[in-house]
């Protein structure tokens, strides 16, 4: 098959995978104990869940957008 027919190359897929992993890490940082009707959990308002995790998720989404918009290098440019 001709490589020019593919929109992404190996690097694009690798960057997409890394970006998805960062987003998953961000969502995992948001998890934690929840409050019930009988017990209030103050950890809901922790810095990790309110500030750090959304920033990590946003960084992952921005990284994935970059991976999609990145133009693969053509073979002619690599030979020069």
N, C-alpha and C positions, 0 to 999 in steps of 0.2 A: 504494500500500500504506500501511497505517496503521503509523506508527512505534512505537506502543505494543505491537505484537506481537513486536518484537525485544528480546532480553534485553540486548544490548550496543548502544552507540552508537559513533560514530566515535572518540571519545576512548578508549573501552575498547580498541578494536582498536589504536589508536596506542600506548597504554601496554603492551599485550601485545607488540607488535613491539619496543618499546624494551627491555622485560624480556628477551625472547628474544635480542636483540643483546648485552645485557650477559652473559647466560649463555654465549653463544658466545665472547665475548671472554675470559671466565674459563677456558673449556676450552682456548682457544688459548694462554693464559698457562701452562697446565699442560704443554704440549708442549715437547719438547726432545730432545737426544740421549739415547740409552739405553746402558746397559752391555752389553757382550758377555762371552763366556766368556774372552776374552783381554785385554780392556781394561775397566777400571773407570772409569766416568764420575761424578765427584764432583758434577756439576751436578744429579744426581737429588735431592739434599738441599738445593737452593738455597731461599732464602726465598721467591722468586717462585713456585716450584712447590709448596711445602709450606704456605705461609701466605696469600699474597696471592691466588692463583688460587681457592682454595676460598671465601675471603671474598667475592670478586667474584661467583662463581657463586651463593652463598647470597643475596647482595643481589639478584641478578637474579631468583631464584625468589621471594623475598619481594615484589619489585616486581610480578611476574606474578600472585601471589596477590591483591595489592591491586587490580590491574587487573580481575581476575575478580569480586572482591567489591564493587567500586565500583558504586554505583547510578546509572544514568543520570538526568540531570535531566529532569523532565517538562516539556512545553510550557507547562503552566499556571503552573509556578514561574518560567519564563523571562519570561513576559508581565508578571508583577507587579513 
